[in-house]
């Protein structure tokens, strides 16, 4: 019984040690934005973190791409 208890505590402590590294790494970064995003065709969401500047840049690029696709008539949104 004591073997299993010792093994349990080792696993518990190793799990706690790995989360502190992630917290330390995120504290070193300036301004992180984290989102849960699912890949196309999947319902499984994964956590994605990036700087606020990068998130704003990606959002602007995506909006510009959607405007261009809409202008060219490549989207089916709003059509019947």
Secondary structure, 3 states (H helix, E strand, C coil): CHHHHHHHHHHHHHHHHHHHHHHHHHHHCCCEEEEEEECCCCCCEEEEEEEHHHHHHHHHHHHHHHHHHHHHCCCCCCCC
